[in-house]
Amino acid sequence: MALTRSFRESVMEELRDKEYRRAFLGEAINDMLAGDLDSAKMVLREYINGTVGFMKAADALGRSPKSLMRMLSSSGNPQARNLLELVAYLQKTEGATAEVRFADRAA
């Protein structure tokens, strides 16, 4: 059975929903905190593509769009400062603030 839509198209459509968008951004932050930088970069790329766009994000951060794209590429190795500035900007545009909470691990 052939797919009628690509995964990316589906994600872009879902990112129009505020709760989905916030959960998606939260997933990127959780991935970073868990040490899964590759997943975090992938989620951030999709989030930016489906929301503010690389041009606007790069302009707000004083970087070139290509630099921001490289930073979030699979081979990118961003500095913590750059990632945190990006996340702070995305939270601001979303009108939300992420909170860290500790929970017991499942056994």
N, C-alpha and C positions, 0 to 999 in steps of 0.2 A: 504494500500500500504506500503510495507516494505521499510525502508531506505536502500540505497545501501552503504552509507558511514556514519561513525560516525561524529558528530559535531567536535570532537577533530581532527580527520584526516583532515577534511576540513580546520580547522584553521591552522594546521601545514603546509598544502600545501600553503595556502594564505600567511603565514608568510615568504615565499621565496621572495615575492614581496616587494621591498624597500618601496614604498609608503604605502602599507597596514601595514607593520611592524611599520613604524613611526606613523601612525594613531593609531595603537593598543597601542603602548607605550604612545602616547598622551592621549588616553582614560584612561589609568591607572593613569596618572598624574592628569587629570581633575577630576577623581573620588576621588583622595586624597584631592584635593583642595575643592571639594564639600562636604567633610566629609563622603563620602561613602567608608570607609576603607575596608569593606568586598569585594566589587566589585573590588577595586583597587588591593587587594591581589590576587584575582582570575585571573584578567587580567595579572598581573605580573607573576604569576605561568605559565600561558599558554605561555606568551611571552618568558620566559626563556626556557621552554621546547622546544619551536619551534625555538629558535635561539642559544644562547651560551651554554645552558645546565647548570644544577646546579653545576656540578663538576667544570667547568671553572669559573663560577661566584663566587662560594665560595672560590676557590683558589685566585682569584684576590682580594677578600675582606678580606682574612685572616680568614675565618670561615670554619666550616665543612659544607658539603652539607646538612647534616641532620638538622643542625641548621638553615640554610637558608630555607629549606623546611618547618620546623616547624614555622618559622617566617611568612611565607606566607600561612600557613594552615588556614582553616576556624576558628580555635580556637586560632590561633597565635595572639599575642599582641605585635607587634614590636615597638621598640622605634623609634621616629622620626629620630634620627641620623642614625640608621641602614637603614631605608627606603630611606632616602636622599642619603646615600652613595651608595646604590644599584641603585637608579635612575641615579645618576651621572655616575656610571660605565656603565650602559646600554646605556646612551646617548653617552658616549665615544666610545663604541663598535659600535654603530649605526652611528657614525660620524655626529651627529646632536645635537642641543641644543634646549631645550624647552624654549618657551617664554610665559610669563604670560601677558595677555591683559585683560583689563576690558571692559565689554560691558553692555549695559542696559538690564535689564531683560525684557522678554516679559510679557505683562500685563495679 
